[in-house]
Amino acid sequence: MSELTHFNEYGRARMVDISAKPSTERIATAQACVRLKSGTLAKIQQGKIAKGDVLAVAQVAGIMGAKRTPDLIPMCHPILLAGVDIGFQENPLPDSRGLCSISITATAKTTGPTGVEMEAMTAVSIAALTIYDMCKAVDKGMSVTDVSLLNKSGGKSGTYTREESVG
């Protein structure tokens, strides 16, 4: 049997049949990083971005993104999310390129026959893109980097923990 489960016997894309899989608690945490100028981070911290409270809006956008994952990723199953939590870590010390960063983490939870890794990764991606959108008038050079799964638990494959952190 092929390891590529999203293809049928004819090599065409398919949604995996999860009807025989047992329901278990599933938790996944993902992270992304937004790299930006120190002045942009200062404006965010001081509430001086014209579009509003950047991190509050990004938090809501990330949650909405997690809920819409199957609408965005074709082979994802619609799942009942039990919870989505998003956090931000502001890193004001410039890196070697003179950029500060905001690290975003999202944890998604469900009880069901399939995991929530894509929901967590979508949440951090949408939160990061929202930060970019809200701040692009003052810093078009921002970048979204290091979108990755940090850990996941539940299901047949068990627990996974990324060895190195990002951001």
Secondary structure, 3 states (H helix, E strand, C coil): CCCCCCECCCCCECCCCCCCCCCEEEEEEEEEEEEEEHHHHHHHHHCCCCCCCHHHHHHHHHHHHHHCHHHHCCCCCCCCCCEEEEEEEEECCCCCCCEEEEEEEEEEEEEECCCCHHHHHHHHHHHHHHHHHHHCCCCCCCEEEEEEEEEEECCCCCCEECCCCCC
